[in-house]
């Protein structure tokens, strides 16, 4: 499958997407990951008296971008990764009680063959160092896996454990 050609500077395995090319990107691979990162903190909600929350948000955002880029580098041969330039991701649109950062910063996975869409929020990503890898593996696992000689032992172990 051909990969998108618009690479993000400094991240060879990431692409930029906007509302105009999102559909094309989603159809470029069976499983795609889209990172939605806040580009700049909002001056309204996230200031304390000293203005320290903006620095924390910027550091968190930078850290999440780096983790997303590392996942893209690790899994670039199996999945497509992009950073959205749009203001908000699909995650959080139906959840009105989330904070502004949680609704604007998230990673969304589209599993095209299984018609699934999953998202992981900032809080979930920060809860565990391996959360990004777990999210990638969970989202990319087929709902009905193909049983082969290579994976049959793992399925037998699961069946034996539950018997």
C-alpha positions in Angstrom: 0.0 0.0 0.0 1.3 3.5 -0.9 2.1 5.8 2.0 1.2 9.5 2.1 4.0 11.7 0.8 3.6 14.8 3.0 6.1 14.1 5.8 6.3 16.2 9.0 9.6 17.9 9.4 11.8 16.0 11.8 9.4 13.0 11.8 10.0 10.8 8.8 7.1 8.4 9.5 4.4 11.0 10.1 2.2 13.0 7.7 0.1 16.1 8.0 -3.6 15.9 7.4 -6.3 18.5 7.2 -10.1 18.3 6.7 -9.5 18.2 2.9 -7.3 15.2 2.9 -8.4 13.2 5.9 -10.6 10.8 4.0 -7.8 10.1 1.5 -5.4 9.4 4.4 -7.9 7.1 6.2 -8.2 5.0 3.1 -4.5 4.8 2.6 -4.1 1.8 5.0 -6.1 -0.8 6.9 -5.1 0.8 10.3 -4.3 4.5 10.6 -3.5 6.6 13.7 -4.2 10.3 13.8 -2.7 12.6 16.5 -4.6 15.7 17.4 -2.4 18.0 19.4 -3.1 21.4 20.8 -1.1 23.9 18.8 -1.3 26.6 21.4 -2.8 26.8 24.8 -6.0 28.8 25.3 -5.6 32.0 27.3 -9.0 31.7 28.9 -9.2 28.5 31.0 -5.6 27.4 31.6 -3.9 30.3 33.4 -3.3 30.3 37.0 -2.2 33.5 38.8 1.4 32.9 37.9 0.7 31.6 34.3 2.5 28.2 35.0 -0.2 25.9 33.5 0.6 27.0 29.9 4.2 25.8 30.3 2.9 22.4 31.7 0.5 22.0 28.9 3.2 22.8 26.3 5.5 20.3 27.9 2.8 17.6 28.0 1.9 18.3 24.4 5.5 18.1 23.4 6.0 14.8 25.3 2.9 13.3 23.7 4.0 14.3 20.2 7.4 12.7 20.9 5.7 9.5 22.1 3.4 9.5 19.0 6.5 10.0 16.8 8.3 7.1 18.4 5.2 4.8 17.9 5.1 6.0 14.2 8.8 5.1 13.8 8.4 1.7 15.5 5.2 0.7 13.6 5.6 2.6 10.3 6.0 -0.6 8.3 2.5 -1.8 9.5 0.4 1.3 9.9 0.1 4.9 8.8 0.5 7.8 11.2 -0.5 11.5 10.8 -0.8 14.7 12.8 -4.0 16.6 12.2 -3.8 20.3 11.6 -7.5 20.7 12.5 -8.5 22.2 15.9 -10.2 19.2 17.5 -10.3 15.5 17.2 -13.3 13.2 16.9 -12.8 12.1 20.5 -14.5 14.3 23.1 -17.1 15.8 20.8 -19.8 13.7 22.5 -18.3 14.3 25.9 -19.1 17.8 27.0 -17.7 17.5 30.6 -14.1 17.0 29.5 -11.6 19.8 29.9 -10.6 21.7 26.8 -7.2 20.0 26.6 -8.7 16.5 26.7 -11.1 17.3 23.9 -8.4 18.9 21.8 -5.5 16.6 22.5 -5.9 12.9 21.7 -4.9 10.1 19.4 -7.5 8.4 17.3 -7.1 5.0 15.6 -9.2 4.0 12.6 -9.3 0.2 12.0 -10.8 0.2 8.5 -11.4 -3.6 8.0 -13.3 -3.9 11.3 -15.0 -0.5 11.0 -13.7 0.5 14.4 -12.6 3.9 15.7 -10.9 4.2 19.0 -9.4 7.2 20.8 -7.1 7.6 23.7 -7.0 10.8 25.8 -4.2 12.7 27.4 -5.0 11.2 30.8 -5.0 7.7 29.5 -1.6 8.2 27.7 -0.1 9.7 30.9 -1.4 6.9 33.1 1.1 4.3 32.0 4.5 4.5 30.1 3.4 1.7 27.8 0.0 3.1 27.1 0.8 4.1 23.5 2.2 0.7 22.5 -0.8 -1.0 24.2 -3.2 1.3 22.3 -1.5 0.6 19.0 -1.6 -3.2 19.6 -5.2 -3.2 20.8 -6.6 -1.1 18.0 -4.7 -3.0 15.3 -5.8 -6.5 16.5 -8.5 -7.9 14.2 -11.9 -8.7 15.8 -11.8 -12.1 14.2 -8.2 -13.1 13.8 -6.9 -15.6 11.3 -5.8 -18.8 12.9 -2.4 -19.8 11.5 0.4 -22.2 12.6 2.3 -19.2 14.0 -0.4 -18.0 16.3 -2.4 -21.2 17.1 -0.4 -21.9 20.3 -1.4 -18.5 21.8 -5.1 -19.2 21.2 -4.8 -22.7 22.6 -3.2 -21.3 25.8 -6.1 -18.9 26.2 -8.7 -21.6 25.6 -6.9 -23.9 28.1 -6.7 -21.2 30.7 -10.5 -20.7 30.6 -11.4 -24.4 30.7 
